[in-house]
Amino acid sequence: MILEQNFKDFYKGKDVIVTGGCGSIGRELVKHLLKCDIKKVRIFDQNEFSIHKLKTELGESEKIDYIIGNIRDYDSIRSSMKGANIAFHTAALKHVPFCETDPIEAVKTNIIGTHNLIEVAKEENLEKVIFISTDKTVYPISVMPATKLLCEKLVLNTRTFDLPTKFTCVRFGNVLKSDGSVIPLFVDQIKKGYINITDDRMSRFFMSLDDSADLVLKSAVEAQGGEIFVLKMKSLMIKDLAESLIEEFTPKINKSPEDIKINYIGARSSEKLYEQLMSDEEVPYAEDLGDRFVIRKNGQYNKDSKIDKSLFISEYSEKLSKDEIKKMFSEINLLEN
């Protein structure tokens, strides 16, 4: 993590709550926050075993409060947020197929849970609320991104009147080695002798857990309320990712790449061939910040926006080569336990 000193100063002495604090993004945010001399970080999660595991890893500390609670329960989140300064809202149902088969559960957690947090944040006069979103909200075709898009709308259109709370969204794509992501799935399949790829034309944006947490914390510092920070990412072909994993991982399990069969099974009805970080309609309101874009709800419309499609549409973006993908594995210890 490389945060400028003024960013570290921003978090110094702050009381921060991370909902979904035991998930991949939540855990990484917690670890980064503990480096910023905060007053306290509240790890809010409904999974008792995950809280136990994280507590075993991080240990007891007067700076950490482990809280079992459910974002769907208004009283639960209300009691847990009392006196906090900043909330990072990562709690959500994110698995696309499960949200498809049980959409009401996605509504309860993602939409009602987010609404609960917003209302409590206003009651408690929090300084900032940062909602963690996904590039799948751009032209959503399935339940999960549709609920996350509505969450973005709830956050950006929150009526605070003269209240001090600033509500902001941070949107990014696939996070390498996160819980439920494609890489752990591919690794498990390689151990069984195969990999399933839906379509050889499929491309995605990727970033590391460390980069995602770093840029979320940076965006939170700069947030004025009513904007979406869109994190820039590198892109790759899923086919190249799979083949690179096979070549790098098989020696670790005493197999050769020739032992692994690649099956092309076809894209699911809820799956896109490529992803966009912003919609075409959002681009005229977007400003390029270098490592991110920012889309402001009440921003100035620029019909002549010069943002190149290769920067926000994976179909057109320059893809990592297989050698670059393998180098990335090494740099972030992706295949280490």
C-alpha positions, 0 to 999 in steps of 0.5 A: 500500500502506498498512501501519501502522508496526507491520506494517512493523516486523514484516517488518523484517530478515525473510528471506521466501520467496515460492513462485510468486513470478513470478505476479501475486500473488507479484510484488505480494507481492515488491514490497510486501515490498521496501518493508518493509526486509526482510533478503531476499526469495527469489523461487521459481518454475519459469518461467525466462523469468518469473524473467528478466523479473522480474529485469530489472524489479527488478534485482540486489539483495542483498535479492533472491534469484531461485530456479528451482525446482519446488514438486513437488520436495521437495529443490528447496523444501528447499534454497531455504527453508533459513534463511528466516523466513516463507513465502508460498505462492502457487505453484499450478495455477489455470486451472480448465479445464486442471485439469479436463483434467489433474487429476493435474497439479493434484494434483501441484502443488497438493496434493503441492507444498503438502505438501512446503512444509509438511514443509520449514517444520516442519524449518526451524522457520519462523515462519509459513507463509501459504497463498494460497487462493481463494473457489472452495474453498467448495462446490467443483465442479471439480478446481482448487478441490477441490485448493485445499480439500484444501490448506487442510485440509493447512495447517490440520491440520498437526501441529506439536506443540511446533514454533514454525511457525504455519500460516495460510490467506488466501482471496480471489476474483478479482484484477483484471488478474492473469495468466489473469484475465477482464479481459485475456481480455476485452480480447483479445476486444474487439480481435477484435470480440467478447466471450464471456459465459457467463451474464448472471446471473454475479457475482463478487467482485473486488479489486485486486492492491495490495489483495490483497497488502496484506491478505495481508501484514496477515493474516500479521502477525496470524496465530496459526495454524490460521485462515483469513482471508477478505478482503472484496471488492466484487462486480459482474456479469460482464455489467456488467464486459464492457459497461464494458470495451467502452465504455472500451476501444474508443476506445483501438483506434479502434472504437466500442462498437457494433462489439463483439458480445456472445456468450452461450455458456452456463456451463461445467459447472465454473463457478458463477453466483455465488461465496461467500467462506465456506460456511454451515457456516463462518459460525458460526465466523467473526468480522468484522474490518472489512476481513476475516473470520477463521475459526478452526479451534478457534474458538467456535461461534456459532449466532446469527451475524449476518453478513449474506449480502450480505457473503460471497455475491456473489448477494446482495451490492450490485453495483458500477454501471457508472459505479463499475466505470469509476471503478475502471478509472481508479483502478488504471490497469486499461487501461494497458499 
